[in-house]
Amino acid sequence: MNPHHERRRRYYHRPRRRSSQRSAGWLREDQQLETMPDHALLNVINIPRDDSASPRALITRRVVYALILLVFVAILVYADQDGYSEKLTAIDALYYSAVTLSTTGYGDIVPVTQSARLINTLVITPIRMAFLILLVGTTLAVLTEETRRTLQIQRWRRSMRDHTVVIGYGTKGSSAVSAMLADGADPRHIVVVDTSEQALEAANNHGLVTVKGSATKTDVLKLAGVPRARAVVVAPNLDDTAVLVTLTVREIAPHATVVASVRESENVHLLEQSGADQVVISSETAGRMLGLATVTPSVVEMMEDLLSPEDGLSIVERRASDMEVGINPRELPDIILGLVRGGILHRIGTPEAATVESGDRLLYVRRTLDS
């Protein structure tokens, strides 16, 4: 048996506080999620809109237009109040306008003079048609919007490849996304998975595709396209959740690059055994930065600069050119920090990094302001 599968089996079969009945309910929900039709996923998958106006704003605007037409016709009718079968009050005029524009036509108030009939024929009738088009258009707009979103989700699920999935859009997840966007990543190729409505709304406002649900469920990860993803960032708030999510991700996406965050260093080996390619210790990294800030604040400022792709300096990776092959990295114009050969990082100063070889990737300091 695959060791990752065996560890995941043991994790799932640990004693839980939740009742078996409740867990069974979750399992049924998990199984149904993947088989749902696309239109049933409108509240699960959210793809950023190309236009700025929301459906609610469009409907509100149409209702305002309809009310304006209604009031305009009421004023027009009230101005010719003597031209109808009875002398009209302001309420009567408003009532007649509503009945007429909605094509209800009770017939209790009718135009009797030539001028009133002419106004009804030449003015009120075209307004009635516009009023109906407005109302029908609103209904069609709502139906069309849902159809558009359904087709959009369908196309997205069929075509999304080599994207990055970020699990958890808290402080760590949002910072990771900010770094990727600052480094030139396309927001349309970043998918955020979270259970928080507020976090998903914030991610969607940045142009990211969002999937609502728990990343511990296989079907939620499949909806996010994890099996076809290039990389997965695991950044939940709890370490045990990070372990379970990493196990699940590695099971359904054996070839994806999995980068996980952990709060405590004692849990690093659990994430590595679960299949994480890289593990970042958030609490210890922050602690070291705090310690350095009390002694050498300029070093902390430089490190923050290097970690912020949009400001000053940044650490980036590029492929070594043919002209650089055979040269000592120290002799290159760029400040080379290390080279990656066969997926292994060799730092400058080690024997393996003495000479650039064909196919190497160089880690260097780029001056962002000059790029």
N, C-alpha and C positions, 0 to 999 in steps of 0.2 A: 504493500500500500504506500502511496505517496506520503512522505513524512508530514507535509503541510496538511494533507487531508486528515491524517491520523491525529495531529494536534488540534485541528478544528473539531474533529469528532469528540475528542476528550473535553474540549472547552464547552461544547454544546451539552454534553452529558454530565457536567458538574451539577451538584445540587443547587437548585435555584429557590429563591423565596417566593417566586410567582407560582400560582397554582397551575397544575397541568392542564386544567380546562382552559384557563386564559391563554396559556402558551399555544394550545391547539387552535384557539380562535385566531391568534396571530398568524399561525402557519397557514390556515385557510385563506386569510386575507392576503398573505404573501404570495400564495400560489395563484390567486385570482388576478393579481395586479398585472402580471406579464401578459395574460391572455385578454386583457381589456381592449376594446376597440379604441382607436385613436381619439375619437370624440369624447370618450370617458376620461381621458387624461388631461383635459383642459385645466383642471385644478391641481394637477401634479407637475406637469411640465410647462414652463413659462419661457417663451422665446421673446426677446426684446422686439418691440414694435418699431417699424421704420418711421412712422409718423408720430408726432408729439401729442396729438389729441387722443384722449381715452374715449372708450364707448360711452361712458357716463356723460362726458362733456359734450359729445356729439348729440346725444339724446336730449340733454338739457337745452342745448342751443335750438334744436328743432321745436321743442315745446314752447320756448320763448317766442319763436317766430309764429307759431300757431296762435298763441295768445294775442300777439300784436295784430294779426289778421282779424281775429275775433273782435277785438276792441275797435279796430278801424271800421269794420262793417256796422257795429252797433252805433258808432257816432254818425256814420253815413245815414243809417235808417232813422235815427232819432232826429236828424236835421230835417228829414222829410216826414215827420210823424203824422201829418194830416193826410198823407197819401195812402194810408192803409185802412183796413176794414174797421178799425177802431183807433181812437186817439191813443198814441203810445206814450208810456212813461219811459224813463231811462232803463228800468228793469225789463219792461216789455221789449225794448229795442235790443237789449243784451240777450234776452231769451229768444227772440226771433233770429238773431244772428247765429246763436248756437244751434238752433233747430235747423236753420237753412244750410249752414256750412257743413253740418254733419249729415245732410241729406235725409234727416228724419222726417221733416215735413208733416207736422200734425194738421196743418190747414186751418188752425183757429185764427191765425193772423195772416192776411193776404194783401198784396198791393192792389189798390183799386183805381188809382189815378194813372194817367198816361206817363207822367214823369216818374212815379214810383216803379212802374213796370219797366220803363226804359232803363232805369238805374239797376234794377234787378237783372235785366238781360245783359247789359253791356259791362257792368262793373262787378256785381255780386256773383254772377255765375262764373266768370273767370277766377274770382277769388276762391269760390267754392272748389273749383278744380285744383287750384294750387294748394288749398287746405287739405284736400284728400291725398294729393300726391305727397304732401309733407308727412301726413300720418302714415300712409302706406310705406313711404320711403324710410321712415324711422323703424318700422317693423322689419322691413327688408334689410336695413343696415345692421340690425342686431343679428338676424339670422345669417347674413353674409359674413359678419365678423366671426361668428362661431365657426362657420364653414371654412373661412380663411385660416383661422387658427388651427383647425383640425388638419387641413391640408399641409399647413406649415409644419406641424408636429410630425405628420406622416413623412414628408420629405426629409426632415431633419433626422428622424430615426433611421431612414434608409441610407442617407448620404454621409452621416457624421463618421469621420475616420481620423486617426492620428491626432486626437484632441487631448486636452488635459482636464482631468476631473479633480476638483478640489472638494474634499469632504470636510465640512465644517467651515462656516464663514464667520467665525469669531475673530478675535484679535490676530491669531496666528494665520488663519486662512485668508482673511482680508489683506493682511500684510503680504502674504505670498502672492496673491493676485496682483496687488499694486506693484510688486517687484517685477512680475512677468509683463504687465502692461507697460511699465516704464522701459523695459528692455525690448519693446517692440512686438510683443505677442498680440495676436488678433483676438479681441474679446469674444468674437463669435465662435472661437475654438476653445473656449474655457467653459466648463460646466460645473456649477456649484450644487452640491447636495447638502441639504440641511432640513431641520424640522421647524425652525423658527420662521414665522411669517415676516418678521421685521428684518431678519438677516437676508432672506430671499429677495425681499423688496429692494434692499440696499444693493444687492448683487445685480438685480435686474436693471436698476437705474444706471449701473456702470456698463450696460450692454452685454451682460453675461447671461447665458442660458441657465435656468435654474430647475432643479428637480426637488420636489417636496417629499420627504420621507426619511426614514431611518436607514443609514448606510450599513447597519448590521444585517439588513435584509438583502438577500441576493437579487430579488426582482427589482428593487430600487436601484441597485448598482447597474443592473442590466439596462434599465430605462435610461440611465445616464450614459450608456455606451461604454462602460468600463471594459468589456471584452475587446473592444476595438480601439481603446485609448492608447496614446503613446506614453503618457505618464499619469500617475495618480498621486495627489498630495493628500496625506491622511493627517488632518489637524483637528481632531475633536478635543473637548476639554478634559476628558478623563483618559488615563493611561490604559485602563482595562478595555475601554471602548476602542482605543487605537489598536490594541492587539487583535481584538476580534475582527475589526474592519480590515486590517491588514491580511489576516488569514483568509477572509472572504474574497478580498480583491485578488490575492495571489492565486486562489483556486480558480477563479473565472477568467483571470488575465495573466497567464503565466509568463508572457513576454513583455509586459508593461514595466516601465521604471516606476518603482514605488518608493516615495519619499515620505517618511513618517516623522511626526513630532511627538516627543515624550517629555513629561515634566521632570521625572526622576531618573537619574542615571542607572539605578538598579534595575530598571525595566528595559534598558537598551537591548540586552541579549534576548528578551522575549520578542521584541519587534524584529530583530535580526533573524531569529529562528522562525518567525511567522512569515518571513519572505520579504522584508523591507530591504531595499538596496542601499538606502541612506537613512540614518536616524539622526535627528537634530534634538539636542537636549535644551529645551527652552529655559528652564529655571537656572541651570548652571551657566548657560551662556549669558543670561541677564545678570547673574551674580558676579561673573568675572568682569563684565562691563562696569558694574557698580563699584567693584573693588579698584579697578584701574582708574575710574573717574576720580577717586579720592587721592590718588598718587600722581598719575600722569593724565590729566584730562585731555591733553592734546592728542594722546594716542587714541582715546575713545572717540574723539571728534574725527580723526582720520579713519578709524574703523567704520564709523557710521557713514562717512563719506563713501567708502569703498562698497558698503552694502546698499547704497542708494543709487541705482543706475541713472537717475535723472539729474544728479547733482555732482559736479566736480569730477571725481574719479570713480571708476567701477572696474570690477574684476570680470572679465569675459573670456570666452573660449573661442578659438578659431582653428581651422585646419592649417597645418604648416605647408607653405608653398614649396614648389620644386627647388627654387633658388635657395631655400633655407636648409635643405637636407644636407647633412654632413657638417653643419656649422654648430659650434658651441652656443647654446641658448643665451649665454651671458654676452655674446658678441652681437646679438641682434639689436636693432634700434628700440624695440619695445622692451618694457620691463617685464621679463618672463619670470613667473613664480613657479611654474612646474609644467610638465607635459604629461599627456594621457596617452598611454601606449597599450593597446590590447585591453582597454577598459580599466587599466590600473594607473593611478596617479603616481608620478615620480617627481618629487620636489627637487628644485634646483639645489645642487650641492651633492646629490647622490650620484653614484657611478652610472646608473641607468639614464640619468638626465644629462650626461656629459656631451652628447651629440644628438642632434635632431635626425630622426629617421623618417623615411617615407610613410605616410599614413598617420603620423603623430598629430595630436591636437594640442595647441599651446594655450596655457592659461597666462594671461598678461593683464597689466593694468592699462586701461584705456582712459584717456582724458575726454570725458563726456562733453565738456564745453568746446573742445576742438573738433568733435566728430560732426 
